[in-house]
Amino acid sequence: MSSLSSRSTDLGPPSSVRSGTVFLISSDGKIINLPIPSDSRYDPLNWSIRKRGLALLSIVVYSWVGLVLPQAAGLTTNGLEAEFAGKLTKPFGIDLIISGPTFFMGIGAFIWIPLSLWLGRRPVFVAGSVLMLLGTLAAAFATNYATLLIAVCVIGLTEGFSLSAVLLIIIDLTFIHQRPNAIAMLWSVIGFLGVSSLTTTPFLTNNGLNWRGVYRFWAFPAAVSCVLVFFLFPETFYKRPAVAFDGRLIVQSAEEDVTIYDDPKEDVLEKFLPVDPERSLGRRFLELFTLPRAASGRWRATGRCYVQVLFCFANPLIFWVALLNAMSFAGMIFIGETYNEILSKPPYQLPSHLIMLVNVCSGIGSLLSGLAQGPLMTRLMRSLTMRNKGVREAEHYLIMFILPVLTGAASTWVYGLATQLRWSAAFVYLAYGFNGFNFAGLAIANTLWVTEAFPPWAAPALVVVGGGSYVLSFSLSFALVPWIQNQGMLKVGFELAAAQLGLGLVVIPLAFWGKGARQYIHGRWGEGRDGALRPQ
């Protein structure tokens, strides 16, 4: 038996000791396309460029709308206060409408990813798009506080799909070497479109007074997204069977490891060569208008995913990422919930349409992050892989944390100085640009690290990083106002910067000793594969 990316010599599933280690570049310098596509038309790696492009279009539109809507309430506070002031009692208030979607973004990750392991990506994606449309319509025509609060929480829940299950879909659609560029493109483009679109809010809401206007406008893009998802997005959740070729058996494990058996016995063939049934033309046509469960989905996988989530919370190499992500999002809340009030008062007193240009700076930061974390880091990691005799270790992805951590710390540090010392408004715009770079860049790094370092736990790891960090950020948002009142903008900005730098410094020991710790964790707790990149 020989192997492309494993040194396993038994006939069982390849050992998880080498999970996160991939033989990616051959001796002649060519990149190996892993995982190896099957012959099936249902394998997303076999799709045409057109089919894959249309699927990505539905993802981008959904994620774009989903990024805008949860932030709309925060830009219309004057209208919300004018309508609901004096009618609310604690803990219910305007701040809950603004921060509530963040909590449900996190809850969404705990729902959508496990469901996608049972039902498949397409049924869950369609359900999310329908809920987004219903939530937007409910907010657009809400006549009381309770209806609006429920509506924005439903919107936050559907955005949780973009922050979690969409990343699994991108992994389904790409080879290993394509994923850094694909995920970087997704986060940077959507980040740019989403936050830049917020500049239209003053014009849609009469400078925030008519808060329903923003939801009524975005109900149309939400409806378009619903149609695109239903008609253009096929099922991507596909379990690749073993392939028999030239007397050899090619087996791909849950970790997308590839093992070649030179002389497989009959019992091995029966074990590894499941039947991939061909659907009739009529059934394929009906599937365009129905929501069949994915053939690879299993209801037990959903339950086991929740068990694996608990292990991921206990895994320091994953929990560290969740903490870093939560602190980064806390920095975004620190700037995002205060810049409007600061720039509208002396000494700045900027009109609302100029204040909204802050979001364009954040969008530009997201685009720059995509370039830095995509093409630039891909070339650097290729160089590291070549120096490592063609083997890509998961630790190679750690270099992707450097720039996001530095820009995240710089954003709160510059913002604290600018607001406390009354520097030019340009520094506020610069700080939010840094923050946009940090948010998108860290999302790219987080996704690649947890999925490539722990492929057997890819799904539950994304639940922890996405869901756990946003729930924690929601808790931090309540402490923000008293924190600023007690210590001032300067100290809060410095403390957030110090926290991000402190957590970021964990990269240094991980780079030297992370592989040993990762393989030790795999060896003891890495046997469950229901949440893997390719569940077995």
C-alpha positions in Angstrom: 0.0 0.0 0.0 1.2 3.5 -0.8 -0.2 6.9 0.2 -0.4 10.4 -1.0 -0.8 12.0 2.4 -0.7 9.3 5.0 1.9 6.9 6.3 -0.8 4.4 7.6 -0.1 0.7 6.9 -3.3 -1.0 8.2 -6.5 -1.6 6.3 -8.7 0.4 8.7 -9.3 4.1 8.7 -6.1 6.1 8.6 -4.8 7.1 11.9 -5.7 10.5 13.2 -2.2 11.1 14.6 -1.3 12.9 11.4 -4.6 14.9 11.1 -3.8 18.4 9.9 -0.7 17.2 8.0 -1.2 17.1 4.2 1.2 16.0 1.4 0.1 18.8 -0.9 3.0 19.4 -3.4 4.7 16.6 -5.4 8.4 16.2 -6.0 8.1 18.0 -9.3 6.6 21.1 -7.7 3.0 20.5 -8.8 0.1 21.1 -6.3 -2.0 18.0 -5.8 -5.7 18.4 -6.0 -7.0 17.1 -2.7 -9.6 15.7 -2.0 -9.7 13.7 -5.2 -13.1 14.2 -7.0 -15.3 11.1 -7.6 -17.0 10.4 -10.9 -20.4 11.3 -9.6 -22.3 14.3 -11.1 -23.3 15.1 -7.5 -19.7 15.7 -6.3 -19.4 19.5 -6.1 -15.7 19.3 -7.2 -17.0 18.0 -10.5 -19.4 20.9 -11.2 -18.8 23.2 -14.1 -17.6 26.8 -13.4 -21.0 28.1 -14.3 -22.8 25.8 -11.7 -20.3 26.6 -9.0 -20.4 30.3 -9.8 -24.2 30.4 -9.5 -24.0 28.6 -6.2 -21.5 31.1 -4.9 -23.7 34.0 -6.2 -26.5 32.8 -4.0 -24.1 32.6 -1.0 -22.7 36.1 -1.6 -26.2 37.7 -1.9 -27.5 36.0 1.2 -24.4 36.9 3.2 -24.5 40.5 2.0 -28.1 41.0 3.0 -27.5 39.2 6.3 -24.6 41.4 7.2 -26.5 44.6 6.6 -29.8 43.9 8.4 -28.5 43.1 11.9 -26.7 46.5 12.0 -29.6 48.5 10.7 -31.1 49.2 14.2 -27.9 50.6 15.5 -28.0 53.3 12.8 -31.6 54.4 13.5 -31.5 54.9 17.3 -32.9 58.4 17.2 -36.0 57.1 15.4 -36.3 54.1 17.8 -35.9 56.3 20.8 -38.5 58.8 19.5 -41.1 56.0 19.1 -40.4 53.8 22.1 -39.0 56.3 24.7 -40.9 56.1 28.0 -42.8 53.0 27.0 -40.2 50.4 28.0 -39.0 48.9 31.3 -35.7 47.1 32.0 -34.2 44.9 30.8 -36.1 45.8 27.6 -34.7 48.8 25.9 -33.3 50.2 22.6 -29.9 48.7 23.5 -31.5 45.2 23.4 -32.7 45.7 19.8 -29.2 46.7 18.8 -27.3 44.0 20.6 -29.9 41.2 20.5 -29.0 40.1 16.9 -25.4 39.5 18.0 -26.5 36.9 20.6 -28.7 35.1 18.1 -25.9 35.1 15.5 -24.1 32.9 18.0 -27.1 30.8 18.7 -27.5 30.3 14.9 -24.2 28.6 14.7 -25.3 26.1 17.3 -28.4 25.3 15.2 -27.5 25.6 11.5 -24.2 23.5 11.5 -25.6 20.5 13.4 -28.8 20.6 11.2 -26.7 20.6 8.0 -25.0 17.4 9.1 -28.5 15.7 9.2 -30.5 17.4 6.5 -27.7 18.6 4.3 -26.7 22.1 3.3 -29.5 23.0 0.8 -32.6 22.4 3.0 -30.9 24.4 5.9 -29.8 27.2 3.5 -33.4 27.5 2.1 -34.8 27.6 5.6 -32.4 30.3 6.6 -33.2 32.5 3.5 -37.0 32.1 4.1 -36.6 33.1 7.8 -34.5 36.1 6.8 -37.2 37.3 4.5 -39.9 36.8 7.1 -37.9 38.5 9.8 -37.2 41.5 7.5 -40.9 41.9 6.6 -41.9 41.6 10.3 -39.5 44.4 11.2 -40.6 46.5 8.2 -44.2 46.5 9.4 -43.7 46.1 13.2 -46.2 48.2 15.2 -44.8 47.5 18.7 -41.5 46.9 20.4 -42.1 43.1 21.0 -42.6 42.5 17.3 -39.5 44.4 16.3 -37.4 42.7 18.9 -38.5 39.2 17.8 -37.9 40.2 14.1 -34.3 41.5 14.6 -33.5 38.4 16.7 -34.7 36.2 13.8 -32.6 38.2 11.4 -29.6 37.7 13.7 -30.3 33.9 13.8 -30.3 33.7 10.0 -27.0 35.7 9.8 -25.6 33.0 12.0 -25.8 30.7 9.0 -23.4 33.0 7.1 -20.9 33.0 9.9 -20.9 29.2 10.3 -22.5 26.8 7.8 -21.6 28.9 4.8 -17.9 28.2 5.6 -18.6 24.5 5.4 -20.2 25.0 2.0 -17.1 26.8 0.8 -15.0 23.9 2.0 -17.3 21.5 0.1 -16.8 23.4 -3.1 -13.0 23.7 -3.0 -9.7 21.8 -3.0 -7.5 22.2 0.0 -5.0 24.6 -1.8 -7.9 26.8 -3.0 -9.5 27.3 0.4 -7.4 30.3 1.6 -8.2 32.3 -1.5 -11.9 31.2 -1.5 -12.5 32.0 2.1 -10.6 35.3 1.9 -12.7 36.3 -1.2 -15.9 35.5 0.7 -15.1 37.4 3.8 -13.5 40.4 2.1 -16.1 40.9 -0.7 -19.1 40.4 1.6 -17.5 42.6 4.3 -16.9 45.4 1.7 -20.4 45.1 0.2 -22.1 44.8 3.6 -20.6 47.6 5.6 -20.4 49.9 2.6 -24.2 49.4 2.0 -24.8 50.9 5.4 -24.0 54.3 4.0 -27.5 54.3 2.4 -29.3 54.1 5.8 -29.6 57.9 6.3 -31.3 58.3 2.9 -33.6 55.4 3.5 -34.7 56.5 7.0 -34.7 60.3 6.9 -31.5 60.4 8.9 -32.7 57.5 11.2 -36.1 58.9 12.1 -38.1 56.5 9.9 -36.5 53.3 11.0 -38.9 51.0 9.1 -37.6 52.4 5.8 -34.4 50.4 6.0 -36.2 47.1 6.5 -38.7 47.8 3.8 -35.9 48.6 1.3 -33.9 45.5 2.2 -37.0 43.2 2.1 -36.5 43.2 -1.7 -32.9 42.0 -1.7 -33.9 39.4 1.0 -36.6 38.1 -1.4 -34.1 38.0 -4.3 -31.8 36.0 -2.0 -34.6 33.6 -1.2 -35.2 32.9 -4.9 -31.5 32.5 -5.7 -30.9 30.0 -2.9 -33.9 27.9 -3.9 -33.2 27.7 -7.7 -29.4 28.1 -8.0 -28.0 26.3 -4.9 -27.6 22.5 -5.3 -26.7 20.2 -2.4 -23.0 20.4 -1.6 -22.8 17.9 1.3 -21.3 14.9 -0.5 -19.4 11.9 0.9 -16.9 10.7 -1.6 -16.8 6.9 -2.0 -13.6 5.0 -2.5 -12.4 4.8 -6.1 -11.1 1.6 -7.8 -8.5 2.4 -10.5 -6.0 0.3 -12.3 -6.2 -2.5 -9.7 -5.7 -0.1 -6.8 -8.2 1.2 -4.3 -8.1 5.0 -3.4 -9.6 5.8 -0.1 -10.2 9.3 1.3 -10.6 9.6 5.1 -12.8 11.9 7.1 -9.7 14.2 7.3 -9.5 14.2 3.5 -6.3 12.1 3.8 -5.8 9.9 0.8 -4.6 6.3 1.0 -3.9 4.0 -1.9 -4.2 0.2 -1.5 -2.1 -1.7 -4.1 -3.7 -5.1 -3.6 -7.0 -4.8 -1.7 -8.8 -7.9 -0.5 -12.4 -8.6 -1.2 -13.6 -7.6 2.3 -11.8 -4.3 1.9 -13.5 -3.6 -1.4 -16.9 -4.3 0.1 -16.1 -2.0 3.0 -14.8 0.9 1.1 -16.8 0.8 -2.2 -20.3 1.9 -1.4 -22.9 2.2 -4.2 -23.5 5.7 -5.4 -27.0 5.4 -6.9 -27.8 7.3 -10.1 -30.9 9.4 -9.9 -33.3 9.4 -12.8 -33.9 12.5 -15.0 -37.4 12.9 -13.5 -36.1 12.7 -10.0 -33.3 15.2 -10.7 -35.9 17.6 -12.1 -38.2 17.3 -9.0 -35.2 18.0 -6.8 -35.0 21.5 -8.2 -38.4 22.2 -6.7 -38.2 20.2 -3.5 -35.9 19.9 -0.5 -34.7 16.3 -0.2 -32.5 15.4 2.6 -28.8 14.9 1.6 -27.8 11.3 1.0 -24.8 11.8 3.3 -26.8 13.3 6.2 -27.5 11.3 9.3 -29.6 12.4 12.3 -27.2 10.8 14.7 -24.5 13.2 13.4 -26.4 16.1 14.8 -26.5 14.7 18.3 -22.8 13.7 18.2 -21.9 17.2 16.9 -23.2 18.7 20.1 -21.1 16.3 22.1 -18.0 17.2 20.0 -18.8 20.9 20.7 -18.2 20.3 24.4 -14.8 18.7 23.6 -14.0 21.6 21.4 -14.7 24.0 24.2 -12.2 22.0 26.3 -9.7 22.0 23.5 -7.3 24.9 24.2 -6.2 25.2 20.6 -9.8 25.9 19.6 -11.0 27.8 22.7 -8.1 30.2 22.2 -9.4 31.1 18.8 -12.9 31.7 20.2 -11.6 34.0 22.9 -9.5 36.0 20.3 -12.5 36.3 18.0 -14.7 37.5 20.9 -12.2 40.1 21.8 -11.9 41.3 18.2 -15.7 41.6 18.0 -15.7 43.5 21.3 -13.3 46.0 19.7 -15.8 46.3 16.8 -18.6 46.9 19.2 -16.5 49.5 21.0 -16.1 51.5 17.8 -19.3 50.7 16.1 -21.6 51.6 18.9 -19.9 54.9 19.8 -18.6 56.6 16.6 -22.0 57.9 15.5 -22.5 59.8 18.8 -18.9 61.0 18.9 -18.8 62.3 15.3 -22.3 64.0 15.6 -21.2 66.1 18.6 -18.6 68.9 19.1 -15.9 69.3 18.1 -16.8 67.2 14.9 -20.5 67.8 14.4 -20.5 65.9 11.1 -23.8 65.4 9.1 -25.1 61.8 9.1 -24.2 61.1 5.4 -20.5 61.9 6.2 -20.6 59.9 9.4 -21.8 56.9 7.4 -18.6 57.0 5.3 -16.9 55.4 8.3 -18.4 52.1 7.0 -16.8 52.6 3.6 -13.4 52.7 5.4 -14.3 49.5 7.2 -15.2 47.9 3.8 -12.0 49.0 2.3 -10.2 47.4 5.2 -12.1 44.1 4.5 -11.0 44.2 0.8 -7.3 44.8 1.8 -7.6 42.0 4.2 -8.8 39.6 1.5 -5.7 40.5 -0.6 -3.3 40.1 2.3 -4.9 36.9 3.7 -5.6 35.4 0.3 -3.0 35.7 -2.5 -0.2 37.0 -0.3 -0.5 34.4 2.4 -1.2 31.6 -0.2 2.2 32.3 -1.8 3.9 32.4 1.6 2.4 29.1 2.7 3.3 27.5 -0.6 6.9 28.5 0.1 6.7 27.0 3.6 5.2 23.9 2.2 8.0 23.6 -0.4 10.6 24.0 2.3 8.9 21.3 4.3 9.3 18.7 1.5 5.8 19.3 0.1 4.0 18.7 3.4 1.7 21.4 4.6 1.3 21.4 8.4 -1.7 23.1 10.0 0.8 25.3 11.9 1.6 27.0 8.6 -1.8 28.7 8.9 -0.7 30.5 12.1 1.0 33.2 10.1 -2.4 34.4 9.0 -3.1 35.6 12.6 -0.3 38.2 12.6 -1.8 41.0 10.5 -5.4 40.8 11.9 -4.1 40.8 15.5 -1.9 43.9 14.9 -4.6 45.8 13.0 -7.2 44.9 15.7 -5.0 46.2 18.5 -4.2 49.3 16.4 -7.9 50.0 15.7 -8.9 50.3 19.4 -5.7 52.1 20.4 -6.0 54.7 17.6 -9.7 55.2 18.3 -9.2 55.6 22.0 -6.5 58.2 21.5 -8.5 60.1 18.8 -11.7 60.3 20.8 -10.1 61.2 24.1 -7.6 63.7 22.8 -10.0 65.1 20.1 -7.8 64.3 17.2 -9.0 64.9 13.6 -12.0 62.8 12.5 -9.7 61.2 9.9 -8.3 59.0 12.7 -11.7 57.7 13.6 -12.1 56.7 9.9 -8.7 55.1 10.0 -9.4 53.2 13.2 -12.6 51.7 11.7 -10.6 50.8 8.5 -8.1 48.9 10.7 -11.1 47.2 12.4 -12.6 46.1 9.1 -9.2 44.5 8.2 -9.1 42.8 11.6 -12.6 41.4 11.4 -12.3 39.9 8.0 -8.7 38.8 8.4 -9.3 37.1 11.7 -12.4 35.3 10.3 -10.3 33.9 7.5 -7.5 32.8 9.8 -9.9 31.3 12.3 -11.7 29.2 9.7 -8.6 27.8 8.1 -6.9 27.1 11.4 -9.7 25.1 13.2 -10.8 23.2 10.1 -7.3 22.2 8.9 -5.8 21.6 12.3 -8.7 19.5 13.4 -10.4 18.1 10.3 -12.3 15.4 12.3 -13.9 18.3 14.3 -14.4 20.8 11.6 -18.1 21.4 12.1 -18.2 21.5 15.9 -15.0 23.7 15.9 -16.8 26.3 13.7 -19.7 26.1 16.1 -17.5 27.0 19.0 -15.5 29.7 17.1 -18.6 31.3 15.5 -21.3 30.6 18.1 -19.3 30.8 21.3 -17.4 34.0 20.4 -20.6 35.9 19.4 -22.5 34.9 22.5 -19.5 36.0 24.6 -19.4 39.3 22.6 -23.1 39.9 23.4 -22.3 39.6 27.1 -19.4 42.1 26.7 -21.6 44.6 25.0 -23.6 45.1 28.3 -20.4 45.9 30.1 -19.2 48.4 27.5 -21.1 51.5 28.6 -20.2 51.3 32.3 -16.7 50.3 31.3 -16.3 53.5 29.3 -18.0 55.6 32.0 -15.6 54.3 34.6 -12.4 54.4 32.7 -12.9 56.6 29.6 -12.4 56.0 26.0 -8.6 56.0 26.1 -8.2 53.3 28.8 -10.8 51.1 27.3 -9.2 51.4 23.9 -5.8 50.5 25.4 -7.1 47.6 27.4 -8.9 46.1 24.4 -5.7 46.5 22.4 -3.7 44.8 25.1 -6.1 41.9 25.3 -5.9 41.3 21.6 -2.1 41.4 21.6 -1.9 39.2 24.6 -4.2 36.5 23.1 -2.4 37.0 19.7 1.0 36.2 21.3 -0.3 32.6 21.9 0.7 32.1 18.2 4.4 32.1 19.2 4.3 28.9 21.4 1.8 27.3 19.0 4.2 27.7 16.1 6.9 25.8 18.0 4.9 23.3 20.1 1.4 23.3 18.6 2.0 20.3 16.4 2.8 18.0 19.3 -0.2 19.3 21.3 -2.5 18.9 18.3 -1.4 15.4 17.6 -1.8 14.5 21.3 -5.3 15.8 21.4 -6.1 13.9 18.2 -4.7 10.8 19.6 -6.9 10.8 22.7 -10.1 12.4 21.6 -10.1 12.5 17.8 -11.9 9.3 16.9 -15.4 10.8 16.4 -15.8 11.8 12.7 -19.5 12.9 12.4 -18.4 16.5 12.4 -15.5 16.0 10.0 -14.8 17.7 6.7 -16.0 14.5 5.1 -18.0 12.4 7.7 -17.4 8.7 7.5 
